[in-house]
Amino acid sequence: MSTSFLTVMTILGGGMLFAAAALTLVRVARGPTILDRVVAIDVLIAVLVCALGLEAAVNQHDTTLPILVSLSLVGFVGAVSVARFVSRDRDDDEGVRA
């Protein structure tokens, strides 16, 4: 493949990831509930993982793999823990009202 094609594809991929991150930050700022904000932060972590993967593919190195795995685990554990916290909170609220 030619170098200009790879450059154009890298710029397009980076631009799409930047747009996704910007829209996700809007959702974090404007999200009406905590769950909207948590999902948006989880999506932001996924976009960051994709951006780091794009950087690793463009520069042809594998040194970012531990960072990618760590970020993925942090995003997963964070989303699951908040979901458990919110579900417990809702269960407690329903128990009080009954």
N, CA, C and O atoms as a DFTB+ gen file, in Angstrom:
392 C
 N C O
     1  1       0.829      -1.177       0.000
     2  2       0.000       0.000       0.000
     3  2       0.876       1.244       0.000
     4  3       2.009       1.234       0.483
     5  1       0.336       2.281      -0.539
     6  2       1.109       3.515      -0.614
     7  2       1.056       4.266       0.722
     8  3       0.140       4.091       1.524
     9  1       2.043       5.083       0.920
    10  2       2.143       5.848       2.158
    11  2       1.033       6.881       2.271
    12  3       0.535       7.136       3.368
    13  1       0.643       7.472       1.164
    14  2      -0.407       8.488       1.222
    15  2      -1.754       7.873       1.609
    16  3      -2.541       8.500       2.317
    17  1      -2.021       6.644       1.147
    18  2      -3.266       5.972       1.522
    19  2      -3.300       5.725       3.026
    20  3      -4.318       5.966       3.673
    21  1      -2.196       5.247       3.579
    22  2      -2.140       5.005       5.019
    23  2      -2.269       6.296       5.814
    24  3      -2.893       6.319       6.875
    25  1      -1.684       7.360       5.303
    26  2      -1.798       8.651       5.974
    27  2      -3.238       9.136       5.984
    28  3      -3.732       9.611       7.006
    29  1      -3.908       9.016       4.850
    30  2      -5.309       9.448       4.759
    31  2      -6.183       8.604       5.680
    32  3      -7.047       9.142       6.373
    33  1      -5.969       7.290       5.697
    34  2      -6.769       6.424       6.565
    35  2      -6.505       6.708       8.043
    36  3      -7.423       6.640       8.861
    37  1      -5.276       7.022       8.384
    38  2      -4.947       7.370       9.765
    39  2      -5.626       8.671      10.175
    40  3      -6.157       8.774      11.280
    41  1      -5.608       9.642       9.306
    42  2      -6.248      10.925       9.605
    43  2      -7.761      10.750       9.724
    44  3      -8.384      11.332      10.612
    45  1      -8.351       9.954       8.838
    46  2      -9.796       9.712       8.919
    47  2     -10.155       8.969      10.203
    48  3     -11.119       9.324      10.882
    49  1      -9.386       7.947      10.530
    50  2      -9.651       7.207      11.763
    51  2      -9.486       8.076      12.991
    52  3     -10.303       8.023      13.910
    53  1      -8.437       8.872      13.011
    54  2      -8.232       9.782      14.139
    55  2      -9.322      10.828      14.246
    56  3      -9.749      11.179      15.346
    57  1      -9.775      11.328      13.103
    58  2     -10.862      12.305      13.116
    59  2     -12.168      11.717      13.628
    60  3     -12.893      12.362      14.386
    61  1     -12.465      10.487      13.209
    62  2     -13.690       9.843      13.696
    63  2     -13.603       9.555      15.194
    64  3     -14.583       9.721      15.920
    65  1     -12.436       9.127      15.651
    66  2     -12.270       8.887      17.086
    67  2     -12.354      10.184      17.878
    68  3     -12.902      10.206      18.980
    69  1     -11.816      11.263      17.322
    70  2     -11.922      12.564      17.991
    71  2     -13.381      13.012      18.077
    72  3     -13.815      13.511      19.115
    73  1     -14.130      12.837      17.004
    74  2     -15.554      13.206      17.014
    75  2     -16.329      12.367      18.025
    76  3     -17.184      12.883      18.744
    77  1     -16.025      11.068      18.074
    78  2     -16.701      10.206      19.043
    79  2     -16.375      10.633      20.473
    80  3     -17.257      10.653      21.332
    81  1     -15.121      10.972      20.727
    82  2     -14.733      11.414      22.070
    83  2     -15.404      12.731      22.433
    84  3     -15.839      12.910      23.570
    85  1     -15.495      13.654      21.480
    86  2     -16.143      14.942      21.745
    87  2     -17.621      14.763      22.056
    88  3     -18.137      15.367      22.997
    89  1     -18.304      13.937      21.272
    90  2     -19.727      13.694      21.525
    91  2     -19.940      12.966      22.851
    92  3     -20.927      13.209      23.546
    93  1     -19.030      12.091      23.190
    94  2     -19.133      11.381      24.461
    95  2     -18.930      12.336      25.636
    96  3     -19.604      12.215      26.659
    97  1     -18.008      13.279      25.493
    98  2     -17.814      14.264      26.555
    99  2     -19.043      15.154      26.730
   100  3     -19.346      15.585      27.843
   101  1     -19.738      15.424      25.651
   102  2     -20.998      16.176      25.752
   103  2     -22.003      15.387      26.570
   104  3     -22.705      15.953      27.407
   105  1     -22.079      14.069      26.332
   106  2     -23.012      13.238      27.096
   107  2     -22.604      13.170      28.564
   108  3     -23.467      13.144      29.442
   109  1     -21.325      13.142      28.836
   110  2     -20.867      13.136      30.234
   111  2     -21.288      14.428      30.918
   112  3     -21.731      14.407      32.067
   113  1     -21.156      15.535      30.231
   114  2     -21.490      16.830      30.835
   115  2     -22.997      17.029      30.977
   116  3     -23.452      17.608      31.964
   117  1     -23.776      16.557      30.006
   118  2     -25.210      16.844      30.001
   119  2     -26.078      15.691      30.470
   120  3     -27.289      15.853      30.616
   121  1     -25.474      14.514      30.711
   122  2     -26.273      13.340      31.058
   123  2     -27.184      13.599      32.241
   124  3     -26.719      14.037      33.293
   125  1     -28.472      13.336      32.090
   126  2     -29.381      13.653      33.194
   127  2     -29.220      12.719      34.396
   128  3     -29.493      13.130      35.523
   129  1     -28.788      11.489      34.186
   130  2     -28.645      10.556      35.304
   131  2     -27.201      10.101      35.416
   132  3     -26.394      10.283      34.504
   133  1     -26.898       9.505      36.560
   134  2     -25.555       8.988      36.785
   135  2     -25.271       7.820      35.850
   136  3     -24.130       7.630      35.429
   137  1     -26.286       7.041      35.522
   138  2     -26.067       5.910      34.614
   139  2     -25.700       6.382      33.211
   140  3     -24.884       5.747      32.543
   141  1     -26.288       7.479      32.755
   142  2     -25.904       8.039      31.457
   143  2     -24.438       8.452      31.466
   144  3     -23.709       8.218      30.502
   145  1     -24.025       9.056      32.545
   146  2     -22.630       9.493      32.643
   147  2     -21.675       8.308      32.722
   148  3     -20.591       8.355      32.140
   149  1     -22.055       7.251      33.428
   150  2     -21.200       6.075      33.539
   151  2     -21.058       5.387      32.185
   152  3     -19.959       4.983      31.805
   153  1     -22.154       5.254      31.466
   154  2     -22.089       4.645      30.133
   155  2     -21.234       5.503      29.216
   156  3     -20.456       4.968      28.427
   157  1     -21.360       6.814      29.301
   158  2     -20.557       7.704      28.465
   159  2     -19.072       7.591      28.802
   160  3     -18.233       7.608      27.901
   161  1     -18.742       7.477      30.066
   162  2     -17.336       7.318      30.445
   163  2     -16.808       5.971      29.969
   164  3     -15.654       5.865      29.554
   165  1     -17.651       4.943      30.027
   166  2     -17.243       3.639      29.511
   167  2     -16.997       3.697      28.005
   168  3     -16.047       3.093      27.507
   169  1     -17.839       4.411      27.289
   170  2     -17.634       4.591      25.845
   171  2     -16.366       5.406      25.595
   172  3     -15.628       5.125      24.651
   173  1     -16.112       6.400      26.421
   174  2     -14.895       7.203      26.272
   175  2     -13.645       6.349      26.468
   176  3     -12.654       6.529      25.761
   177  1     -13.687       5.434      27.412
   178  2     -12.555       4.524      27.605
   179  2     -12.395       3.628      26.385
   180  3     -11.271       3.355      25.962
   181  1     -13.509       3.164      25.814
   182  2     -13.437       2.340      24.608
   183  2     -12.849       3.124      23.431
   184  3     -12.071       2.579      22.648
   185  1     -13.215       4.391      23.309
   186  2     -12.652       5.232      22.243
   187  2     -11.163       5.427      22.460
   188  3     -10.388       5.414      21.504
   189  1     -10.756       5.608      23.712
   190  2      -9.337       5.754      24.023
   191  2      -8.564       4.479      23.683
   192  3      -7.449       4.545      23.165
   193  1      -9.154       3.327      23.971
   194  2      -8.521       2.057      23.625
   195  2      -8.373       1.939      22.113
   196  3      -7.336       1.495      21.622
   197  1      -9.403       2.334      21.378
   198  2      -9.324       2.298      19.913
   199  2      -8.264       3.260      19.383
   200  3      -7.546       2.936      18.437
   201  1      -8.165       4.426      19.982
   202  2      -7.149       5.388      19.548
   203  2      -5.740       4.857      19.813
   204  3      -4.849       5.017      18.978
   205  1      -5.538       4.236      20.953
   206  2      -4.231       3.655      21.235
   207  2      -3.943       2.477      20.308
   208  3      -2.798       2.270      19.904
   209  1      -4.968       1.709      19.970
   210  2      -4.792       0.624      19.009
   211  2      -4.438       1.147      17.631
   212  3      -3.609       0.560      16.936
   213  1      -5.060       2.244      17.230
   214  2      -4.723       2.866      15.940
   215  2      -3.281       3.362      15.946
   216  3      -2.552       3.184      14.970
   217  1      -2.880       3.976      17.038
   218  2      -1.499       4.457      17.139
   219  2      -0.508       3.300      17.075
   220  3       0.536       3.408      16.432
   221  1      -0.831       2.200      17.737
   222  2       0.060       1.041      17.718
   223  2       0.121       0.421      16.324
   224  3       1.181      -0.038      15.898
   225  1      -0.999       0.403      15.615
   226  2      -1.013      -0.162      14.268
   227  2      -0.249       0.718      13.290
   228  3       0.453       0.211      12.416
   229  1      -0.380       2.025      13.430
   230  2       0.309       2.940      12.518
   231  2       1.820       2.877      12.727
   232  3       2.585       2.854      11.762
   233  1       2.247       2.850      13.992
   234  2       3.678       2.838      14.284
   235  2       4.271       1.432      14.333
   236  3       5.476       1.277      14.535
   237  1       3.448       0.419      14.154
   238  2       3.855      -0.979      14.097
   239  2       4.681      -1.403      15.309
   240  3       5.798      -1.903      15.173
   241  1       4.117      -1.196      16.484
   242  2       4.776      -1.689      17.690
   243  2       3.734      -2.283      18.621
   244  3       2.545      -1.987      18.506
   245  1       4.182      -3.111      19.531
   246  2       3.265      -3.789      20.438
   247  2       3.485      -3.407      21.901
   248  3       3.055      -4.130      22.799
   249  1       4.131      -2.313      22.139
   250  2       4.404      -1.908      23.519
   251  2       3.181      -1.329      24.206
   252  3       3.180      -1.200      25.431
   253  1       2.140      -0.975      23.466
   254  2       0.945      -0.418      24.088
   255  2      -0.059      -1.495      24.495
   256  3      -1.104      -1.180      25.064
   257  1       0.244      -2.758      24.211
   258  2      -0.693      -3.827      24.542
   259  2      -1.019      -3.901      26.031
   260  3      -2.195      -4.044      26.366
   261  1      -0.058      -3.813      26.938
   262  2      -0.424      -3.821      28.365
   263  2      -1.312      -2.632      28.760
   264  3      -2.181      -2.768      29.621
   265  1      -1.098      -1.496      28.146
   266  2      -1.941      -0.329      28.431
   267  2      -3.358      -0.573      27.939
   268  3      -4.321      -0.221      28.619
   269  1      -3.492      -1.169      26.768
   270  2      -4.815      -1.470      26.224
   271  2      -5.571      -2.446      27.120
   272  3      -6.757      -2.257      27.391
   273  1      -4.894      -3.473      27.571
   274  2      -5.538      -4.456      28.451
   275  2      -5.920      -3.810      29.780
   276  3      -7.011      -4.053      30.296
   277  1      -5.042      -3.000      30.330
   278  2      -5.331      -2.338      31.609
   279  2      -6.517      -1.388      31.490
   280  3      -7.396      -1.380      32.351
   281  1      -6.545      -0.594      30.434
   282  2      -7.674       0.322      30.254
   283  2      -8.986      -0.429      30.063
   284  3     -10.022      -0.017      30.584
   285  1      -8.941      -1.517      29.327
   286  2     -10.148      -2.318      29.132
   287  2     -10.660      -2.874      30.457
   288  3     -11.862      -2.850      30.721
   289  1      -9.754      -3.370      31.280
   290  2     -10.164      -3.905      32.580
   291  2     -10.697      -2.810      33.501
   292  3     -11.683      -3.022      34.208
   293  1     -10.062      -1.657      33.497
   294  2     -10.535      -0.545      34.334
   295  2     -11.944      -0.122      33.901
   296  3     -12.810       0.108      34.744
   297  1     -12.167      -0.022      32.602
   298  2     -13.492       0.348      32.115
   299  2     -14.545      -0.669      32.485
   300  3     -15.642      -0.303      32.905
   301  1     -14.222      -1.961      32.335
   302  2     -15.170      -3.008      32.663
   303  2     -15.485      -3.043      34.150
   304  3     -16.652      -3.072      34.539
   305  1     -14.454      -3.042      34.980
   306  2     -14.663      -3.114      36.424
   307  2     -15.390      -1.872      36.928
   308  3     -16.250      -1.971      37.803
   309  1     -15.057      -0.721      36.391
   310  2     -15.752       0.502      36.800
   311  2     -17.224       0.482      36.454
   312  3     -18.061       0.857      37.276
   313  1     -17.554       0.049      35.246
   314  2     -18.955       0.010      34.831
   315  2     -19.742      -1.016      35.643
   316  3     -20.881      -0.754      36.029
   317  1     -19.153      -2.166      35.902
   318  2     -19.844      -3.200      36.680
   319  2     -20.041      -2.759      38.120
   320  3     -21.102      -2.995      38.697
   321  1     -19.046      -2.128      38.705
   322  2     -19.190      -1.702      40.099
   323  2     -20.241      -0.611      40.253
   324  3     -20.999      -0.618      41.222
   325  1     -20.296       0.314      39.321
   326  2     -21.334       1.348      39.399
   327  2     -22.715       0.734      39.182
   328  3     -23.677       1.118      39.847
   329  1     -22.816      -0.214      38.259
   330  2     -24.106      -0.875      38.030
   331  2     -24.572      -1.623      39.280
   332  3     -25.757      -1.602      39.610
   333  1     -23.648      -2.279      39.970
   334  2     -24.014      -2.974      41.213
   335  2     -24.422      -1.977      42.292
   336  3     -25.378      -2.215      43.029
   337  1     -23.706      -0.870      42.386
   338  2     -24.025       0.146      43.381
   339  2     -25.412       0.727      43.129
   340  3     -26.195       0.888      44.065
   341  1     -25.721       1.042      41.881
   342  2     -27.018       1.628      41.549
   343  2     -28.134       0.618      41.772
   344  3     -29.205       0.984      42.257
   345  1     -27.907      -0.644      41.426
   346  2     -28.955      -1.645      41.626
   347  2     -29.212      -1.870      43.107
   348  3     -30.362      -2.056      43.506
   349  1     -28.170      -1.858      43.934
   350  2     -28.369      -1.976      45.379
   351  2     -29.125      -0.772      45.929
   352  3     -30.000      -0.910      46.784
   353  1     -28.776       0.402      45.431
   354  2     -29.441       1.621      45.888
   355  2     -30.924       1.574      45.539
   356  3     -31.767       1.952      46.353
   357  1     -31.244       1.115      44.341
   358  2     -32.654       1.010      43.943
   359  2     -33.379      -0.054      44.769
   360  3     -34.538       0.138      45.136
   361  1     -32.714      -1.166      45.064
   362  2     -33.332      -2.189      45.899
   363  2     -33.623      -1.661      47.293
   364  3     -34.674      -1.951      47.863
   365  1     -32.690      -0.880      47.849
   366  2     -32.915      -0.283      49.171
   367  2     -34.073       0.708      49.143
   368  3     -34.871       0.746      50.079
   369  1     -34.178       1.514      48.081
   370  2     -35.263       2.474      47.978
   371  2     -36.617       1.768      47.876
   372  3     -37.592       2.214      48.481
   373  1     -36.685       0.680      47.124
   374  2     -37.938      -0.055      46.991
   375  2     -38.326      -0.703      48.300
   376  3     -39.513      -0.794      48.614
   377  1     -37.342      -1.161      49.079
   378  2     -37.642      -1.785      50.363
   379  2     -38.200      -0.783      51.351
   380  3     -39.043      -1.141      52.175
   381  1     -37.755       0.461      51.293
   382  2     -38.225       1.487      52.215
   383  2     -39.655       1.895      51.871
   384  3     -40.464       2.145      52.765
   385  1     -39.963       1.962      50.597
   386  2     -41.299       2.396      50.176
   387  2     -42.359       1.337      50.434
   388  3     -43.525       1.679      50.629
   389  1     -41.994       0.081      50.440
   390  2     -42.989      -0.996      50.556
   391  2     -43.579      -1.089      51.924
   392  3     -44.428      -1.944      52.174
